[in-house]
Amino acid sequence: MEAVQSGDKIFVQGCAATPNYLLEALAKYGVKAGLKDVQLIHIPTVGPAIYNEPEYEGIFRSNSLFIGANCRDAIASGRADTTPIFLSEIPLLFRRKIYKLDVALIHVSPPDAHGFCSLGVSVDCTRSAIQEAKYIIALVNKHMPRTHGDGQIHQTHIDCMVEHDMPLPEIEPITRTPEINEIARLIADNLVQDGATLQTGIGNLPDAVLHKLHNHRDLGFHSEMISDTVVTLVEKGALTNAKKNVQTGKIVSSFAMGTKKLYSFLDDNPFVSLQECDFTNNISLISQNPRVTAINTCLEIDLTGQVCSDSIGTRMYSGFGGQIDFIRGAALSLDGEGKPIIACTSMTDDGETSRIVPCLKEGAGVVTTRAHVHYIVTEYGIAFLFGKNLRQRAYELIKIAHPSQRESLEKAAFDRLKCMPSP
């Protein structure tokens, strides 16, 4: 860690490849060396994120390009930052020297017979970061799967290699509620066609949709994230990638988060191509695939179709990620059969607040605009908003809101629009 100086910008590989062993060493060195104002730049990291603890204030400051659970409190308390950005554009921050990276902390597989290590389960924006960072420190771990695609780095390009073997963090599926299962059924039965190319965002709900697709045929997968459920679809014979136009015959993704089952599936498997996120999330490439079906979630939707996905009021919660990249890719699908889908339960998890609201909370961030939105799905049905005026949108959204909320939403719609919602 002696390469790290005060004021440095450090890239940290994220998701299941978070190099926690290196981060522990960095935290100790930061205190010992009296470092100041070291910025850690990353997408979601998995682990304790000790650099965000109050005792490290002034030494480290985290900058999330998509917020993970271990950063929310620090951001809300003003000890950490977040930068709104599309996942597809993060590599531009490094290549255009908007963020001049001094050090990259990465997590790789051991070198093969030719001296190449693999970035394993997190290629995403890591590839551009290691191309631009002045100094690369790699955690070398025999448990890191060797993945195919963009994630190779030769050992001679790494400045310091630290061997430490430990299993990758596993993300177990969350118990699915009846509401989530019903949303998944509605999407699977009505919106996903055989031969469709799928994208699923982060969360339990998109993953639940994949569970309902075992009887579909010739599905393809082109997404920023791959989970255990994709492996099951392959085992069931539903996901073949045979109909895809971009990397035909291959699963295309940017990073992977799941259990040992997923990591074992990825290891040295040419059926899966892990690419940089400016490739996976490139709208012009996404749109070339057949029947692109993008399934993403949100926190709140107003009656005109504005979708908030990154904050709860003024409290920052997540980020833009790839939602807009794939919403646009699906909408612009060259075969005209793409389906951009936003799915959510009609009520919040505590059952007290409607997710379909007259107006977004003060400070809420619009991720998917009312012009981007096409399909909204709750457990009460499917609303198709594309081409609908505001009066018609309110009508469609009220129909899929929780029954206990419909009367108040109708009154609020009249107050806002000065006319009754109608088809």
C-alpha positions as a Markdown table, in Angstrom:
| # | Residue | x | y | z |
|---|---|---|---|---|
| 1 | Met | 0.0 | 0.0 | 0.0 |
| 2 | Glu | 3.0 | 2.3 | 0.0 |
| 3 | Ala | 2.1 | 3.3 | -3.5 |
| 4 | Val | -0.9 | 5.2 | -2.1 |
| 5 | Gln | -0.4 | 8.8 | -1.4 |
| 6 | Ser | -2.6 | 11.5 | 0.1 |
| 7 | Gly | -5.0 | 13.0 | -2.4 |
| 8 | Asp | -4.9 | 9.9 | -4.7 |
| 9 | Lys | -7.9 | 8.6 | -6.6 |
| 10 | Ile | -8.2 | 4.9 | -6.2 |
| 11 | Phe | -10.4 | 2.6 | -8.2 |
| 12 | Val | -11.9 | -0.4 | -6.3 |
| 13 | Gln | -13.3 | -3.3 | -8.2 |
| 14 | Gly | -16.8 | -4.1 | -7.0 |
| 15 | Cys | -19.6 | -6.5 | -6.7 |
| 16 | Ala | -18.6 | -10.1 | -5.8 |
| 17 | Ala | -15.0 | -9.2 | -6.8 |
| 18 | Thr | -14.6 | -6.6 | -4.1 |
| 19 | Pro | -10.9 | -7.0 | -2.9 |
| 20 | Asn | -11.8 | -6.8 | 0.8 |
| 21 | Tyr | -8.4 | -8.2 | 1.9 |
| 22 | Leu | -6.7 | -5.2 | 0.1 |
| 23 | Leu | -9.2 | -2.8 | 1.5 |
| 24 | Glu | -8.4 | -3.9 | 5.1 |
| 25 | Ala | -4.7 | -3.4 | 4.4 |
| 26 | Leu | -5.4 | 0.0 | 2.9 |
| 27 | Ala | -7.4 | 1.1 | 5.9 |
| 28 | Lys | -4.6 | 0.1 | 8.3 |
| 29 | Tyr | -2.0 | 1.8 | 6.1 |
| 30 | Gly | -4.1 | 5.0 | 5.8 |
| 31 | Val | -4.0 | 5.4 | 9.6 |
| 32 | Lys | -0.4 | 4.4 | 10.0 |
| 33 | Ala | 0.9 | 6.7 | 7.2 |
| 34 | Gly | -1.4 | 9.6 | 8.1 |
| 35 | Leu | -3.0 | 9.8 | 4.7 |
| 36 | Lys | -5.5 | 12.5 | 3.9 |
| 37 | Asp | -8.2 | 12.9 | 1.2 |
| 38 | Val | -7.9 | 9.6 | -0.5 |
| 39 | Gln | -10.8 | 9.1 | -2.8 |
| 40 | Leu | -12.2 | 5.5 | -3.4 |
| 41 | Ile | -14.2 | 5.3 | -6.7 |
| 42 | His | -16.4 | 2.2 | -7.2 |
| 43 | Ile | -19.7 | 0.7 | -8.3 |
| 44 | Pro | -21.4 | -1.4 | -5.5 |
| 45 | Thr | -18.9 | -3.2 | -3.2 |
| 46 | Val | -19.8 | -6.2 | -1.2 |
| 47 | Gly | -18.4 | -6.4 | 2.4 |
| 48 | Pro | -17.9 | -4.2 | 5.4 |
| 49 | Ala | -16.7 | -1.0 | 3.6 |
| 50 | Ile | -14.7 | 0.0 | 6.7 |
| 51 | Tyr | -13.4 | 3.1 | 4.9 |
| 52 | Asn | -16.8 | 4.6 | 5.3 |
| 53 | Glu | -16.8 | 4.4 | 9.1 |
| 54 | Pro | -16.7 | 7.7 | 11.0 |
| 55 | Glu | -13.1 | 7.1 | 12.3 |
| 56 | Tyr | -11.8 | 7.2 | 8.7 |
| 57 | Glu | -13.3 | 10.6 | 7.9 |
| 58 | Gly | -10.7 | 12.8 | 6.4 |
| 59 | Ile | -8.5 | 9.8 | 5.4 |
| 60 | Phe | -10.8 | 8.2 | 2.9 |
| 61 | Arg | -13.9 | 9.4 | 1.0 |
| 62 | Ser | -15.9 | 7.0 | -1.0 |
| 63 | Asn | -17.5 | 8.0 | -4.3 |
| 64 | Ser | -20.2 | 5.5 | -5.4 |
| 65 | Leu | -21.1 | 5.4 | -9.1 |
| 66 | Phe | -24.0 | 3.2 | -8.0 |
| 67 | Ile | -24.8 | 2.9 | -4.3 |
| 68 | Gly | -24.6 | -0.3 | -2.4 |
| 69 | Ala | -26.1 | -1.0 | 1.0 |
| 70 | Asn | -22.7 | -0.5 | 2.7 |
| 71 | Cys | -22.5 | 3.1 | 1.5 |
| 72 | Arg | -26.0 | 4.5 | 2.1 |
| 73 | Asp | -25.5 | 5.7 | 5.7 |
| 74 | Ala | -22.1 | 7.3 | 4.9 |
| 75 | Ile | -23.7 | 9.2 | 2.0 |
| 76 | Ala | -26.7 | 10.3 | 4.0 |
| 77 | Ser | -24.3 | 11.5 | 6.8 |
| 78 | Gly | -22.2 | 13.5 | 4.3 |
| 79 | Arg | -19.0 | 11.3 | 4.8 |
| 80 | Ala | -19.2 | 9.9 | 1.3 |
| 81 | Asp | -20.3 | 10.9 | -2.2 |
| 82 | Thr | -22.3 | 9.5 | -5.1 |
| 83 | Thr | -22.1 | 10.4 | -8.8 |
| 84 | Pro | -25.2 | 10.0 | -11.0 |
| 85 | Ile | -24.1 | 8.3 | -14.2 |
| 86 | Phe | -25.3 | 5.6 | -16.7 |
| 87 | Leu | -23.4 | 2.4 | -16.3 |
| 88 | Ser | -22.5 | 2.5 | -20.0 |
| 89 | Glu | -20.7 | 5.8 | -19.6 |
| 90 | Ile | -18.5 | 5.0 | -16.5 |
| 91 | Pro | -15.5 | 4.0 | -18.7 |
| 92 | Leu | -15.6 | 7.5 | -20.2 |
| 93 | Leu | -14.7 | 8.9 | -16.8 |
| 94 | Phe | -11.4 | 7.1 | -16.9 |
| 95 | Arg | -10.6 | 7.3 | -20.6 |
| 96 | Arg | -11.3 | 11.0 | -20.8 |
| 97 | Lys | -9.3 | 11.6 | -17.7 |
| 98 | Ile | -12.2 | 13.2 | -15.9 |
| 99 | Tyr | -11.1 | 10.9 | -13.1 |
| 100 | Lys | -7.4 | 10.5 | -13.2 |
| 101 | Leu | -6.8 | 7.2 | -11.5 |
| 102 | Asp | -3.6 | 6.8 | -9.5 |
| 103 | Val | -4.2 | 3.3 | -8.2 |
| 104 | Ala | -6.5 | 0.4 | -9.0 |
| 105 | Leu | -7.3 | -2.3 | -6.4 |
| 106 | Ile | -8.5 | -5.4 | -8.2 |
| 107 | His | -9.2 | -9.1 | -7.6 |
| 108 | Val | -8.1 | -11.7 | -10.1 |
| 109 | Ser | -7.6 | -15.4 | -10.8 |
| 110 | Pro | -4.0 | -16.8 | -10.6 |
| 111 | Pro | -2.0 | -16.5 | -13.9 |
| 112 | Asp | -2.5 | -19.2 | -16.5 |
| 113 | Ala | 0.3 | -21.0 | -18.4 |
| 114 | His | 0.6 | -17.8 | -20.6 |
| 115 | Gly | 0.7 | -15.4 | -17.6 |
| 116 | Phe | -2.8 | -14.1 | -18.0 |
| 117 | Cys | -5.0 | -13.4 | -15.0 |
| 118 | Ser | -8.8 | -13.0 | -15.2 |
| 119 | Leu | -10.9 | -10.2 | -13.7 |
| 120 | Gly | -13.4 | -13.0 | -13.0 |
| 121 | Val | -16.9 | -12.0 | -12.0 |
| 122 | Ser | -16.5 | -8.2 | -12.4 |
| 123 | Val | -15.3 | -6.9 | -15.8 |
| 124 | Asp | -17.8 | -4.0 | -16.1 |
| 125 | Cys | -15.9 | -0.7 | -15.7 |
| 126 | Thr | -12.8 | -2.5 | -14.2 |
| 127 | Arg | -11.3 | -3.0 | -17.6 |
| 128 | Ser | -11.1 | 0.7 | -18.4 |
| 129 | Ala | -9.9 | 1.5 | -14.9 |
| 130 | Ile | -6.9 | -0.8 | -15.2 |
| 131 | Gln | -6.1 | 0.5 | -18.6 |
| 132 | Glu | -5.9 | 4.1 | -17.2 |
| 133 | Ala | -4.6 | 3.6 | -13.6 |
| 134 | Lys | -0.9 | 4.4 | -13.0 |
| 135 | Tyr | -0.4 | 1.6 | -10.5 |
| 136 | Ile | -2.3 | -1.7 | -10.2 |
| 137 | Ile | -2.5 | -3.8 | -7.0 |
| 138 | Ala | -4.1 | -7.2 | -7.5 |
| 139 | Leu | -5.5 | -9.7 | -5.0 |
| 140 | Val | -4.8 | -13.1 | -6.5 |
| 141 | Asn | -7.3 | -15.7 | -5.4 |
| 142 | Lys | -7.6 | -19.3 | -6.5 |
| 143 | His | -11.4 | -19.1 | -5.9 |
| 144 | Met | -11.9 | -16.4 | -8.5 |
| 145 | Pro | -13.3 | -18.1 | -11.7 |
| 146 | Arg | -11.5 | -17.6 | -14.9 |
| 147 | Thr | -14.1 | -16.0 | -17.2 |
| 148 | His | -14.1 | -15.6 | -21.0 |
| 149 | Gly | -14.5 | -12.2 | -22.7 |
| 150 | Asp | -12.9 | -8.8 | -21.9 |
| 151 | Gly | -11.5 | -9.6 | -18.5 |
| 152 | Gln | -7.9 | -10.8 | -19.2 |
| 153 | Ile | -4.9 | -9.0 | -17.8 |
| 154 | His | -1.3 | -10.2 | -18.1 |
| 155 | Gln | 0.7 | -10.5 | -14.9 |
| 156 | Thr | 3.3 | -8.1 | -16.3 |
| 157 | His | 0.8 | -5.3 | -16.3 |
| 158 | Ile | 0.2 | -5.7 | -12.6 |
| 159 | Asp | 2.6 | -3.8 | -10.3 |
| 160 | Cys | 1.9 | -5.7 | -7.1 |
| 161 | Met | 0.3 | -9.2 | -6.7 |
| 162 | Val | -0.9 | -10.3 | -3.3 |
| 163 | Glu | -1.9 | -13.9 | -2.9 |
| 164 | His | -4.7 | -14.6 | -0.5 |
| 165 | Asp | -7.3 | -17.4 | -1.1 |
| 166 | Met | -10.8 | -17.0 | 0.1 |
| 167 | Pro | -14.3 | -17.9 | -1.2 |
| 168 | Leu | -16.1 | -15.2 | -3.0 |
| 169 | Pro | -19.1 | -13.6 | -1.2 |
| 170 | Glu | -22.4 | -15.3 | -2.0 |
| 171 | Ile | -25.6 | -13.5 | -2.5 |
| 172 | Glu | -28.5 | -15.7 | -1.7 |
| 173 | Pro | -31.9 | -15.1 | -3.3 |
| 174 | Ile | -34.5 | -13.3 | -1.1 |
| 175 | Thr | -37.7 | -15.1 | -0.2 |
| 176 | Arg | -40.3 | -14.2 | -2.9 |
| 177 | Thr | -43.6 | -12.8 | -1.7 |
| 178 | Pro | -46.9 | -13.8 | -3.4 |
| 179 | Glu | -47.0 | -10.2 | -4.9 |
| 180 | Ile | -43.6 | -10.7 | -6.5 |
| 181 | Asn | -44.5 | -14.1 | -7.8 |
| 182 | Glu | -47.7 | -12.7 | -9.4 |
| 183 | Ile | -45.7 | -9.9 | -11.1 |
| 184 | Ala | -43.2 | -12.4 | -12.4 |
| 185 | Arg | -46.1 | -14.6 | -13.8 |
| 186 | Leu | -47.7 | -11.7 | -15.5 |
| 187 | Ile | -44.5 | -10.7 | -17.2 |
| 188 | Ala | -43.5 | -14.3 | -18.2 |
| 189 | Asp | -47.0 | -15.2 | -19.5 |
| 190 | Asn | -47.8 | -11.9 | -21.3 |
| 191 | Leu | -44.6 | -10.1 | -22.3 |
| 192 | Val | -41.8 | -12.6 | -22.8 |
| 193 | Gln | -41.9 | -14.4 | -26.1 |
| 194 | Asp | -39.9 | -17.4 | -27.2 |
| 195 | Gly | -36.6 | -16.2 | -28.8 |
| 196 | Ala | -36.5 | -13.0 | -26.8 |
| 197 | Thr | -33.3 | -11.5 | -25.6 |
| 198 | Leu | -33.5 | -10.8 | -21.9 |
| 199 | Gln | -32.0 | -8.2 | -19.6 |
| 200 | Thr | -32.7 | -8.2 | -15.9 |
| 201 | Gly | -31.8 | -5.5 | -13.5 |
| 202 | Ile | -30.6 | -5.9 | -9.9 |
| 203 | Gly | -33.2 | -7.1 | -7.5 |
| 204 | Asn | -35.4 | -10.0 | -6.4 |
| 205 | Leu | -38.2 | -9.1 | -8.8 |
| 206 | Pro | -36.4 | -9.4 | -12.1 |
| 207 | Asp | -34.8 | -12.6 | -10.9 |
| 208 | Ala | -38.2 | -14.0 | -10.1 |
| 209 | Val | -39.3 | -13.5 | -13.7 |
| 210 | Leu | -36.5 | -15.8 | -14.8 |
| 211 | His | -37.9 | -18.5 | -12.5 |
| 212 | Lys | -41.1 | -18.4 | -14.5 |
| 213 | Leu | -39.5 | -19.0 | -17.9 |
| 214 | His | -38.5 | -22.6 | -17.7 |
| 215 | Asn | -41.0 | -23.6 | -20.5 |
| 216 | His | -39.9 | -20.9 | -22.9 |
| 217 | Arg | -37.6 | -21.7 | -25.8 |
| 218 | Asp | -34.5 | -20.2 | -27.4 |
| 219 | Leu | -34.2 | -17.3 | -25.0 |
| 220 | Gly | -31.1 | -15.2 | -25.2 |
| 221 | Phe | -29.4 | -13.2 | -22.5 |
| 222 | His | -27.6 | -9.9 | -22.9 |
| 223 | Ser | -27.5 | -7.9 | -19.6 |
| 224 | Glu | -25.2 | -6.1 | -17.3 |
| 225 | Met | -25.7 | -8.7 | -14.6 |
| 226 | Ile | -25.9 | -12.5 | -14.4 |
| 227 | Ser | -27.3 | -14.5 | -11.5 |
| 228 | Asp | -27.9 | -18.1 | -10.4 |
| 229 | Thr | -31.3 | -18.1 | -12.1 |
| 230 | Val | -29.7 | -17.8 | -15.5 |
| 231 | Val | -27.8 | -21.0 | -14.8 |
| 232 | Thr | -31.1 | -22.8 | -14.1 |
| 233 | Leu | -32.6 | -21.6 | -17.4 |
| 234 | Val | -29.6 | -23.0 | -19.2 |
| 235 | Glu | -30.0 | -26.4 | -17.4 |
| 236 | Lys | -33.7 | -26.4 | -18.3 |
| 237 | Gly | -32.9 | -25.9 | -22.0 |
| 238 | Ala | -34.8 | -22.6 | -22.1 |
| 239 | Leu | -31.8 | -20.3 | -22.7 |
| 240 | Thr | -29.8 | -21.1 | -25.8 |
| 241 | Asn | -28.8 | -17.7 | -27.2 |
| 242 | Ala | -29.4 | -19.2 | -30.6 |
| 243 | Lys | -31.5 | -16.4 | -31.9 |
| 244 | Lys | -29.3 | -13.5 | -30.8 |
| 245 | Asn | -27.6 | -11.2 | -33.3 |
| 246 | Val | -24.8 | -9.9 | -31.0 |
| 247 | Gln | -22.5 | -12.7 | -30.0 |
| 248 | Thr | -24.8 | -15.4 | -31.2 |
| 249 | Gly | -24.8 | -18.5 | -29.0 |
| 250 | Lys | -23.3 | -16.7 | -25.9 |
| 251 | Ile | -24.6 | -15.3 | -22.7 |
| 252 | Val | -23.3 | -11.7 | -22.6 |
| 253 | Ser | -23.0 | -9.9 | -19.3 |
| 254 | Ser | -20.8 | -7.4 | -17.4 |
| 255 | Phe | -20.6 | -8.8 | -13.9 |
| 256 | Ala | -22.0 | -11.7 | -11.9 |
| 257 | Met | -23.4 | -11.9 | -8.4 |
| 258 | Gly | -24.8 | -15.1 | -6.9 |
| 259 | Thr | -23.7 | -18.3 | -5.2 |
| 260 | Lys | -21.0 | -20.9 | -5.7 |
| 261 | Lys | -23.2 | -22.6 | -8.3 |
| 262 | Leu | -23.0 | -19.5 | -10.5 |
| 263 | Tyr | -19.2 | -19.0 | -9.9 |
| 264 | Ser | -18.6 | -22.7 | -10.8 |
| 265 | Phe | -20.7 | -22.3 | -14.0 |
| 266 | Leu | -18.7 | -19.3 | -15.1 |
| 267 | Asp | -15.2 | -20.9 | -14.6 |
| 268 | Asp | -13.6 | -21.4 | -18.0 |
| 269 | Asn | -17.0 | -21.5 | -19.7 |
| 270 | Pro | -16.9 | -20.2 | -23.3 |
| 271 | Phe | -20.7 | -20.1 | -23.3 |
| 272 | Val | -20.5 | -16.9 | -21.2 |
| 273 | Ser | -18.8 | -13.7 | -22.3 |
| 274 | Leu | -18.2 | -11.1 | -19.6 |
| 275 | Gln | -17.7 | -7.8 | -21.4 |
| 276 | Glu | -16.9 | -4.2 | -20.5 |
| 277 | Cys | -20.1 | -2.3 | -19.6 |
| 278 | Asp | -19.8 | 0.1 | -22.5 |
| 279 | Phe | -20.3 | -2.9 | -24.7 |
| 280 | Thr | -23.0 | -4.7 | -22.8 |
| 281 | Asn | -24.9 | -1.5 | -22.2 |
| 282 | Asn | -24.4 | 0.0 | -25.7 |
| 283 | Ile | -27.9 | 0.9 | -26.9 |
| 284 | Ser | -27.1 | 0.4 | -30.6 |
| 285 | Leu | -25.8 | -3.1 | -29.8 |
| 286 | Ile | -28.7 | -4.0 | -27.5 |
| 287 | Ser | -31.3 | -2.9 | -30.1 |
| 288 | Gln | -29.8 | -5.4 | -32.7 |
| 289 | Asn | -31.0 | -8.4 | -30.7 |
| 290 | Pro | -34.4 | -9.9 | -31.3 |
| 291 | Arg | -37.4 | -9.1 | -29.1 |
| 292 | Val | -35.3 | -7.3 | -26.4 |
| 293 | Thr | -37.1 | -7.6 | -23.2 |
| 294 | Ala | -35.7 | -5.4 | -20.4 |
| 295 | Ile | -37.0 | -6.0 | -16.9 |
| 296 | Asn | -36.1 | -3.4 | -14.3 |
| 297 | Thr | -37.5 | -2.2 | -11.0 |
| 298 | Cys | -38.2 | 1.1 | -9.3 |
| 299 | Leu | -39.1 | 2.8 | -6.0 |
| 300 | Glu | -41.9 | 5.1 | -7.1 |
| 301 | Ile | -44.0 | 6.1 | -10.1 |
| 302 | Asp | -46.2 | 9.2 | -10.5 |
| 303 | Leu | -49.4 | 9.3 | -12.4 |
| 304 | Thr | -47.8 | 10.8 | -15.5 |
| 305 | Gly | -45.3 | 7.9 | -15.7 |
| 306 | Gln | -42.2 | 9.4 | -14.1 |
| 307 | Val | -40.1 | 6.6 | -12.6 |
| 308 | Cys | -37.9 | 7.1 | -9.5 |
| 309 | Ser | -35.4 | 4.4 | -9.1 |
| 310 | Asp | -32.4 | 5.9 | -7.3 |
| 311 | Ser | -33.7 | 7.8 | -4.2 |
| 312 | Ile | -36.3 | 7.8 | -1.6 |
| 313 | Gly | -37.2 | 11.5 | -1.5 |
| 314 | Thr | -33.8 | 13.2 | -1.0 |
| 315 | Arg | -32.2 | 10.1 | 0.5 |
| 316 | Met | -30.0 | 8.5 | -2.1 |
| 317 | Tyr | -30.6 | 4.8 | -2.4 |
| 318 | Ser | -29.0 | 3.2 | -5.5 |
| 319 | Gly | -28.2 | 4.8 | -8.9 |
| 320 | Phe | -28.9 | 4.9 | -12.6 |
| 321 | Gly | -27.1 | 1.7 | -13.4 |
| 322 | Gly | -28.2 | 0.2 | -16.7 |
| 323 | Gln | -31.9 | 0.9 | -16.5 |
| 324 | Ile | -32.0 | 3.6 | -19.1 |
| 325 | Asp | -29.4 | 1.9 | -21.3 |
| 326 | Phe | -31.7 | -1.2 | -21.6 |
| 327 | Ile | -35.0 | 0.7 | -21.6 |
| 328 | Arg | -33.8 | 2.6 | -24.7 |
| 329 | Gly | -32.2 | -0.5 | -26.2 |
| 330 | Ala | -35.5 | -2.4 | -25.9 |
| 331 | Ala | -37.6 | 0.5 | -27.1 |
| 332 | Leu | -35.4 | 0.9 | -30.2 |
| 333 | Ser | -35.2 | -2.8 | -30.9 |
| 334 | Leu | -34.7 | -3.1 | -34.7 |
| 335 | Asp | -37.3 | -5.8 | -35.1 |
| 336 | Gly | -40.0 | -3.5 | -33.4 |
| 337 | Glu | -40.7 | -6.2 | -30.8 |
| 338 | Gly | -38.8 | -4.9 | -27.9 |
| 339 | Lys | -40.4 | -4.6 | -24.5 |
| 340 | Pro | -39.1 | -2.0 | -21.9 |
| 341 | Ile | -40.6 | -3.1 | -18.6 |
| 342 | Ile | -40.6 | -1.4 | -15.2 |
| 343 | Ala | -42.0 | -3.7 | -12.5 |
| 344 | Cys | -42.8 | -3.0 | -8.8 |
| 345 | Thr | -45.2 | -4.1 | -6.1 |
| 346 | Ser | -48.2 | -1.9 | -5.7 |
| 347 | Met | -47.3 | -1.1 | -2.1 |
| 348 | Thr | -43.9 | -0.6 | -0.3 |
| 349 | Asp | -42.6 | -3.6 | 1.6 |
| 350 | Asp | -44.2 | -2.4 | 4.8 |
| 351 | Gly | -47.6 | -2.4 | 3.1 |
| 352 | Glu | -48.3 | 1.2 | 4.1 |
| 353 | Thr | -47.4 | 3.4 | 1.1 |
| 354 | Ser | -48.5 | 3.2 | -2.5 |
| 355 | Arg | -45.6 | 3.0 | -5.1 |
| 356 | Ile | -48.0 | 4.7 | -7.6 |
| 357 | Val | -48.4 | 8.2 | -6.4 |
| 358 | Pro | -49.9 | 11.5 | -7.5 |
| 359 | Cys | -46.5 | 13.2 | -7.4 |
| 360 | Leu | -43.0 | 12.0 | -6.7 |
| 361 | Lys | -41.7 | 12.8 | -3.2 |
| 362 | Glu | -39.8 | 16.1 | -2.9 |
| 363 | Gly | -36.2 | 15.4 | -4.0 |
| 364 | Ala | -37.0 | 12.1 | -5.7 |
| 365 | Gly | -34.8 | 11.4 | -8.7 |
| 366 | Val | -36.3 | 10.7 | -12.1 |
| 367 | Val | -34.3 | 7.9 | -13.7 |
| 368 | Thr | -36.8 | 6.8 | -16.4 |
| 369 | Thr | -38.6 | 9.8 | -17.7 |
| 370 | Arg | -42.3 | 9.8 | -18.7 |
| 371 | Ala | -41.1 | 9.8 | -22.3 |
| 372 | His | -39.0 | 6.7 | -21.8 |
| 373 | Val | -41.6 | 4.6 | -20.1 |
| 374 | His | -43.5 | 1.8 | -21.9 |
| 375 | Tyr | -44.7 | -1.0 | -19.7 |
| 376 | Ile | -45.4 | -0.8 | -15.9 |
| 377 | Val | -46.3 | -4.0 | -14.1 |
| 378 | Thr | -47.6 | -4.6 | -10.6 |
| 379 | Glu | -49.3 | -7.6 | -9.1 |
| 380 | Tyr | -52.6 | -6.1 | -10.3 |
| 381 | Gly | -51.8 | -6.0 | -14.0 |
| 382 | Ile | -49.9 | -4.4 | -16.9 |
| 383 | Ala | -50.2 | -0.8 | -17.9 |
| 384 | Phe | -48.9 | 0.2 | -21.4 |
| 385 | Leu | -48.1 | 3.9 | -21.4 |
| 386 | Phe | -46.3 | 4.5 | -24.6 |
| 387 | Gly | -48.3 | 6.9 | -26.8 |
| 388 | Lys | -50.8 | 7.6 | -24.0 |
| 389 | Asn | -51.6 | 11.1 | -23.0 |
| 390 | Leu | -51.5 | 12.2 | -19.3 |
| 391 | Arg | -55.2 | 11.5 | -18.8 |
| 392 | Gln | -54.9 | 8.0 | -20.3 |
| 393 | Arg | -51.7 | 7.3 | -18.3 |
| 394 | Ala | -53.4 | 8.1 | -15.0 |
| 395 | Tyr | -56.2 | 5.8 | -15.9 |
| 396 | Glu | -53.9 | 2.9 | -16.8 |
| 397 | Leu | -51.8 | 3.3 | -13.7 |
| 398 | Ile | -54.7 | 3.6 | -11.3 |
| 399 | Lys | -56.0 | 0.3 | -12.6 |
| 400 | Ile | -52.9 | -1.5 | -11.5 |
| 401 | Ala | -52.5 | 0.4 | -8.2 |
| 402 | His | -53.5 | -1.3 | -4.9 |
| 403 | Pro | -57.4 | -1.3 | -4.6 |
| 404 | Ser | -57.2 | 0.6 | -1.3 |
| 405 | Gln | -55.4 | 3.5 | -3.1 |
| 406 | Arg | -57.4 | 3.8 | -6.3 |
| 407 | Glu | -60.1 | 6.3 | -5.1 |
| 408 | Ser | -57.5 | 8.7 | -3.6 |
| 409 | Leu | -55.4 | 8.4 | -6.7 |
| 410 | Glu | -58.3 | 9.2 | -8.9 |
| 411 | Lys | -59.1 | 12.3 | -6.9 |
| 412 | Ala | -55.5 | 13.4 | -7.0 |
| 413 | Ala | -55.4 | 12.9 | -10.7 |
| 414 | Phe | -58.4 | 15.1 | -11.2 |
| 415 | Asp | -56.8 | 17.8 | -9.0 |
| 416 | Arg | -53.6 | 17.6 | -11.1 |
| 417 | Leu | -55.0 | 17.2 | -14.6 |
| 418 | Lys | -58.3 | 19.1 | -14.1 |
| 419 | Cys | -60.1 | 16.3 | -15.9 |
| 420 | Met | -61.0 | 12.7 | -15.0 |
| 421 | Pro | -58.6 | 9.9 | -15.9 |
| 422 | Ser | -60.1 | 7.9 | -18.8 |
| 423 | Pro | -59.1 | 5.4 | -21.5 |
